């Protein structure tokens, strides 16, 4: 689990090294192509079996997938890795909290909200566009979770997720061509972008598949709550992005709120261990569908297919 989280965040930091040459859009295009090839190869979707109604959901999922990655990477370029990932993390946290009527989750929300304000600290020098893009990525992640649940119910295996990743990668073909024509990639920039695709897509995918066969999904979800902390640490070591003490405090509060919501979630007692056949490679974090944040079980206790991501 630690390897999966570190791989995801190191991949994002490596991607940032290519920003000065090909920009976030160029890096995202290459990464989307890597994710599409991986998911199409692993998922092997039977496209002819998808109905017109199902295609609409798949297309919506592909659009959210594409916007989420571009907004996150642009936010990383503007406000840094730690802040961008923490803001994006508010997406699954919001899904968990808004979908609950328990007093504990209300307390978690009330604790996390001022931490977000503290983390962004609106002032004259605040990069409001970067913060807004981070929140857009969070919104997309929330919609991604909801759409992926629907796709998981309607389509078998990784068919829907693979089809969505393929469409997203296809949509980025003209974007990549235009960007790379105006900003030709150097060997180093292309290597960074490809490495980001592997580290943030391929490695977490296979590691998470193995992990979720051995540990309870609830424990996995709690552990993955530390991703913003890992992002801040990787940003410090790789990109030399230093955070103030108040920033670290705010990140820890948000992470703790999510960990509490997962640990004491309504499904925490009922669901102990979840068999997994596929996993999410968008963010390197498996989708815990009904349990708060990242679970993989439905309300009826049956396993659900996971989301396949970044």
Secondary structure, DSSP 8 states (H G I E B T S, - for coil): -HHHHHHHHHHHHHHHHTHHHHHHHHHHHHHHHHHHHHHHHHH---GGG--HHHHHHHHHHHHHHHHHHHHHHHHHHHH-HHHHHHHHHHHHHHHHHHT---HHHHHHHHHHHHHHHHHH---TT--HHHHHHHHHHHHHHHHHHHHHHHHHHHS-TTHHHHHHHHHHHHHHHHHHHHHHHHS---HHHHHHHHHHHIIIIIHHHHHHHHHTTTS-HHHHHHHHTTHHHHHHHHHHHHS-----HHHHHHHHHHHHHHHHHHHT-TTTTT------S----SSS----SSSTTT--B-TTS-B-------
